[in-house]
């Protein structure tokens, strides 16, 4: 999960929120 948070810099906040929802 740490890697996904780090990738936040590469992906837009909107996309990150979607990814976070999937992880959640």
VMD Tcl script that draws the C-alpha trace (Angstrom):
set ca {
  {0.00 0.00 0.00}
  {2.91 2.33 0.66}
  {3.85 2.06 -3.00}
  {0.36 3.14 -4.09}
  {0.55 6.16 -1.79}
  {3.93 7.04 -3.28}
  {2.49 6.72 -6.78}
  {0.03 9.45 -5.79}
  {2.61 11.91 -7.12}
  {2.37 10.30 -10.55}
  {-1.42 9.95 -10.67}
  {-4.01 12.73 -10.27}
  {-5.76 13.02 -6.92}
  {-9.01 11.79 -8.47}
  {-7.39 8.62 -9.78}
  {-5.62 8.12 -6.45}
  {-8.93 8.35 -4.60}
  {-10.36 5.66 -6.89}
  {-7.34 3.46 -6.21}
  {-7.66 4.09 -2.48}
  {-11.32 3.07 -2.63}
  {-10.37 -0.18 -4.35}
  {-7.66 -0.84 -1.76}
  {-10.06 -0.02 1.03}
}
mol new
graphics top color blue
foreach p $ca { graphics top sphere $p radius 0.5 }
foreach p [lrange $ca 0 end-1] q [lrange $ca 1 end] { graphics top cylinder $p $q radius 0.2 }
display resetview
